[in-house]
Amino acid sequence: MEIQPVDHLVAAVLSGDRGRAEVLIGRDPHLGHSRNMFGVSPIHAAHFTGRPRLVAMLRHPDHVDDFYLSAELGELEAVEAGADTGAAAASGPHRGETPAASALSQGHLVLASDLDPECRDA
């Protein structure tokens, strides 16, 4: 089985190799939003290993699922702003999840309950 570009980017992120990450993103600006066969994205790898500068570099500003990504990362201000502008409705379902479910799947209980009060009982 061949190692995919997303796996190379995850490895670069986990090792903190910004130069390698920049080369890979230069080849495919949306690669940061890709997921490998285990569901891991380079953005999540950067976020959950405490590399906010890499998160910022990996995010493509025009990516359609950015509202859901903000929910998964627990970015309350971005989610509130997106909800006010209708970003959730415009981006459609994300892997079959609502924004609240995306936030809840990453452990952001308060954000999930703000998006959907029924999540308080989850």
N, C-alpha and C positions, 0 to 999 in steps of 0.2 A: 504494500500500500504506500502510495506516494504522500509525502508531507505537503499539505496545502498551504498556500500563502497566508491564510489566517492563522495557521499554527505557527508559522515562522514569526508573525507579528506578535502573537501571544508570548512566544519565547523571548522576543526582544523586549517586550514590556516587562515581563517578570524578572528579567536580568537587568532592567534599567538601561538598556542600550538604546538611547534616544536616536543616535545616528542611524542605526539599522532600521529603527521604526520609521524615521523620516524617509529613508530610501524606499521602504515598502509602501508607505502612504503616497509617496511621489508616483509610484507605478499605478496605484489604484486608490484614489481619494476616499472611496467608500469602504475600504477594507476594515477600518476601525469598527464599523457597524456589523461586519460579518460575524457569523458564529461558526464554530467548528462542530464536528460531529457530536460533541458532548454538550453543546449549547453555550460554550464559553465564547464571549466576545472580547477582543482586545481592550475595549473601553471598560468593561466590567473588571477585567484583570488589573488595569491601571487604577481604577477607583478603589477596589477592595484591597490593593496593596499599598495604598497611600501615595499615589503618584498623580496629583492633580494637574501638573503641567502636561503630563502625557495624555491625560483625559482630554484636556482642552485641545491638544494637537490632533488627537485621533477623531474628534467629533467633526463631522461634515455639517456645515450650517444649514444646508438645504435637505438634509435627510428627513424623509417623510415620517419616520417613527420617533423623532426627537422628543415629542411630548411624552411618549411612553418611556423613553430612556430616562428622561428627567424624573418620572415617577419611580422607576426602578432604582435610581441613584439617590432618591430621597431629597431632591432639590425642590423644596417647598415653594420658594418664590417663583421659580420657572413654571411649576405646575399651576400655581394660582394664576399667573399671568396668562398661561396657555388656556386655562379654563375660561378666563374672562374673554378671550378672543375667539373661543370656539375651536381651538387647536385639536382637542380630543375628537370632536365630531369630524373635523376635516381630515384627520389622519386615519380614521377608520380603525377596525379591530387590529390589535397587535398580537400575532400568533394566537388569535382566538380569545385574547384577554381584554378586559376593560382596563382603563388606567388604574383603577383601585386594585384590581387583581395583580397588575404588574408591580405596584408598590408593595402590596402584601407579600408577593412571592419573594421579595428581597428583604422582608422584615421591617418595612416602614409602616408600622401599625397606625400611628397617628395620621400620617399622610393618607393612608388608605381609608381610614374612617372619615377624614375630611372630604374625600372624593365621593365616598359612598357610605352613609351612616350604617348600612346593614353590615358592613365589615367589622363593626364594633363587637358583634356577636361571634365573629369567626375565631 
